[in-house]
């Protein structure tokens, strides 16, 4: 009987972790592995999962992003009930992604008799919430170390942090970066001109933008404050945001306070026109509070866009530690605005950064992602590695 590889995500929201998960389950060789996906229902990418051929779908109603002891206990019981029959008489690897699925999944894997692999797509306790909450989450993650047969991170920075904090063992961890189709995000000026035209943006106006979920992690209001400051110096500027989420209303309320700002910020929601967006921009901004290794920054690099990013987790790594942009402190929208302004007013510097964007980008190509996972699964499934 073929080994079973099960990936598990809390919800298939429109994010890098979810898209990488779908890529892997799509590309794993069915002649060698049976492949399944456990996920909470109701995500943006549910239809994408349903379109994957020869994929066992295991949606669970109890697996949701919100936290609560009673609900999480019920979700754990559902995962265990789902896993146990699948583990009878065969080797199973349960590969979890991100924090909540990682905790519930690793507990369930040990209960049901599966190997446990976890990918860290950024540590949520880096920022946000109270100090007590961060401490609790840190200790929960630390307790998962002995339940993990292997831990992956998408950024070198997160692996080193995890080892230093006792969240993973050096000898049972490694890095497999997020991957994109580098060629697919090459700049296409005609698409950028068309999008600018649709939005009423003049050809010579400075345009800043981002692609990100509207949630606390991404600090959307910091982005708007940075652009508001930039706008005071460059009154013809525009900002384009692709993304949606729980903070959309808060963002709209902030824009409603300033009619000039409201007229210059374009909220497109989720869109598949990422190449058009990137081709319309002059600068890319991502000043989030925590990350793994943001695919949006890799896509921006592939389009030759200089980036201004916050100094958290994999953000600096994604832009070559400043080779393709500028790194600024977290929670510092004024400094982000100053970095944007200096770049916009220095065309020669922007041209240098555009040239550097392509250097070394091949290591982030999606073609490497699944083969590296296959190699890991094979090693974990060898006779000597199985307890």
N, C-alpha and C positions, 0 to 999 in steps of 0.2 A: 504494500500500500504506500502511495506517495506521501511524503511528509506534507503536513498542512501548515501553511503560513497564513496567519490571521493578523490583519492590521486593525487597529482600534483607534477611533477618534471620538471625541465627545460629540461634536456636531460637524457636519460638512459645510461650515461657513466658507465664505469666499476669501480664503487666506492662503498664505504660502505653505503652511504646514499641511493643509487639506489638499492643496493642488499637488504637492510632492507625494503625499500618500496615494492619491489617485494615479499618479504616474507610475509608481512602483507596482501597485497591484495590477495595473494594465500590462506591464512589461515582464513580470515574472514568468519564466517558461513553464507552461502548463504541462509539458511532458515530464518535468522534474518535480514540480510542486502542485498541490491543490491550493487554491488561494481563496481567502474569505475576507470580508470586511464587516466589522462591528461598528455601529455608529448610532447616535441619537437622531431620531427623525426630525424633519423640518428644516434642514439646512439648504442654503442657496445652491449647493452643488449636488444635491440628492439625484437629480436627473443625470448628471455626469456619471455617477456611480452605477446607476441603472443601465447605462449604455455600455459599460465595460463587459466584454464577452467573457464567458466562462468564469464569472466571479460570483461566489456564494455570498449573497447579501444577508446580513443579520442585523436588521434595525431593531433597536430596543427603545421602547417608549420611556423608560425611566432614566435614560442617559441624557441629561441636559446640563447646560453650562452653570445654572444657578446652584449654589451650594446650600446644604442643610443636612444635618446628621440623619434624619429619618429618610429623606429622599435618597441620599447617597447610599445608605444601607440597603434600600430596596434596589437601587441600581446595581450594587455589588452582587446581590443575590441573583439578579437577572443575568449578569455576566457569567457568574459561576454556573448557573443552570444551563446557559448556552454553551459554555466550554466543555463541561464534564463529558457529555456524550461524544463530543468530537475528539476527545483525548484517549478514548478507549482503543487500545491496540495499535497505536500509531504515534509517531513523533510529531509534536505540535510546537510551533513557535508563535507566541503572541507578541506582536510588535506594536507598542503603544506610542502615541504622539501627544505631546503637551501635558500640562500638569494634572488635570483631573482624571483624564483617561489613563494617565501614567500611574497614578496611585491606585485607582480601582482595578485597572487591568493587571498590575503586578501582584496585587493581593489575590485576585481571582486566578491568575496563572499558577501560583504556588498551591492554591487550594485544589485546583483541577488537575495539576500535574503537567503543565506546559512549561517550556522554556520562556523566559521573559526578556525581551529586548525593549528598550525605551529610547526614544529620540527626544532630546531637549530642543525645543524651538524657542529658546529664550526662557530665562527664569523670571516668573512673575513677581517674585518678592524683591527684585532689585529696586523697585520704586513703587509708589502708590500705596494707599492704605496706611494704617497705623504701624508704629514700631512693633507693637505686640502681635499684630496680624502677620507682619513680615517674619517675626521670630517663629511663630507657630508654623507658618508655611515652610520655612527653612528646615525646621526640625522634622516635619512630616517628610520632606524630600530626603533628608539625611537617613531617616528610618527605612527608606526604600532601597538603600544601597545593597543591603544583604539579600534583597529579593530580586535583584537584577542580575541576570546572566551576562548581559552586556548593556552598556549605555553609549549612545551616540549623541554627539552634538553637531550642530550645523556650522558652528564657528569655533575657531581655536580658543578664543577668549572665554567662551562658556566652558569648554573642557578644562582649561586651567583653573577657572574659578571653581568648578565642581570638585576637582581634585583637592584644591586648597581648603575648601570648606567641608570636606569629608562626605560629599554627595555621591561620589563615584570613585572607583579604584582606577589608578593609572593603567594597570594590567588588564582591566576589563572595560576599557572605554576607548573610543576613537572618534575621529571627525569624518563625517560625510557631509559635505557642504550642500546647501540648496543648489538646485541646478535650473538653468533656463535654456531655451533654444536660442543661442546667441545670435544666430543669423536672422531669426524671425523678428528681432526687435531693432534691426538696422533702421536708421533714420530715413524717412520717406518724405521729403520736403513738400511734395504736392498734397499729401494727406494732411500735413500740418497747416498748410495754407487754407485748405478747405475747411478744417475745423475752426481756425481763426475767423474765417469768413462767416460761418454759421453763428458764431458767438458774438459777432460784431467787434472783433478785436483788430485794430489797425496793424498793418504788416510790420511797422517799425516799433510798436509798443513792446516794452519788456514784459515777458510772460513767465511767471513762476508757477509751479504746480507740484502735485503729489498724487500718489495712489496709495490709499490706506483706508482701513476700516475706521469708522467713526466711533471709537471706544477709548476709554481712559488711557490704555497703553500707548496709543498713538498721539496723545496730547493735542487734539485738534485745535483747541482754543489757543495754544501756544503758537501753532502755525498761523492762525489768523492774526494774532497780535504781532507776530514778526512781519507779516505782509502789511498790516496797517502802518507800522513804522516805516517800512520800505516805501509805501505809497505816499507818505508825507514828503519824501525826497524825490520820488519819481511819480508824479501824479497821473501819468498816462499808463501806469502798470496795470496788469490783470493777473488774477490767480485762478487756476483751474484745479478742482478737486474731483478725482474719481474715487468713489467709495461711498458706503452708507453704513448705518449702524445706530446704536442706541443713543448717541450724542448728537444726532442730526438736529433735533429740535433745539438743543442748547446752542448749537452753532448758528442756526437760523435766528434765534433770539438775539445773539450777539451782533449779527449782521444788521438786524432791524434797528439797532441803536445808532447806526451810522449809515445814512443813505448813500453816501459816496462809496464807502467800503462795500456796501451791499451790491452796488451796481458793478463793481469790479471783481467780485468773487463769483465764480461759476461752479455750482454744485451739480455734477452730472450724475450722481448716484453710481451704481455699478454699471460698467460699460465694457464691452469687448474691444473698443476702439483704442487700445492702449498705444499702438504704434502711432496712430494719428495724434493722440495726446502728446506723447514724447516728442514727436516731430514738430508740434506747435510750441513747445517750451524753449526758453532760453536757459533756465536754471531749474534744478530739481531740489525740493526741500523735504527732509524727513528728520524731524527733531523729536522723535518718540522717547518714551521713558524706559522702555526695555524692548528687546528684540531677540531673535535668533540670528539669522543672517538674511536680511530682507531681500526677497526676490525683486521687489520694486527698484531697489538700488542697482541691482545687477542689470535689470532691464534698462534703467536710465543710462548706465555705462555703455551698454550695447548700442544705445542710440547716440552716444557721444555727448551726453549731457553732464556738465559740471554739477556736482551735488554739494549741498550744505547739510550736514548731518550732526546729530547729537552724539556725544562721546559715551555711548552705552553699548555694551554687549558686542554684537557683530557689525554694528554700523561702520566704525572706522575700518574694520577688516574688509568690508564690502567695497569700499572706495580706495583700497590700497593705502590705508592710513594717511590719507591726505593727498595721494598722488593724483586723484581724480576729483578733488574738491576740497572742502574745508570742514574741519571738525570743530564744533562749538560745544560748550557745556549744556547739560540738560537743564530744563526749566529756565532758559535764558533767551527768551524771544528777541530781546533787544540786541544781543550779540549775534544772533542768527540774522537779524535784519542788517546789521552792519556788515556781516560777511557777504550777504547777498548784494548789498550796495557796492562794496568794493569790487566784487566780481563783475557786476553789470557795467561798472564804469571803467573797467580795464579789459577791453576786447582782446588784447594780446595775451593776457593771462588766461582768459576763457579759451582761446584758441590752443594754448599749450595744454590745458587740462583736457580738452576734447581729444587732442592727439594721444594723450596718455590713457584715455579710457579703455582702449582696446588691448593695451599691453597686459598680458597675464590673464585676460578674461576667459581664455580657453579652459582654465581649471574649474570654472564654474559651469561648464557646459552640461546640460542635462544628460547627454549621452553617457556620462560617467556614473550617474547616480545609481541606476538599477544594477549594473554589473558589480559595483562595490557592495551593495546589499546582498546580492546573490553569493558573493564570496564569503561574507560574514555568515550567512545562513548555513552554507556548506560546512564551514569550520565548526559552528555550534552543533551541527548534526552529526559530525564524525563520531565514531564509536568511542574514541578516547575522551571526548568532551561530554558524553552523555552519562549522567549519574545513574 
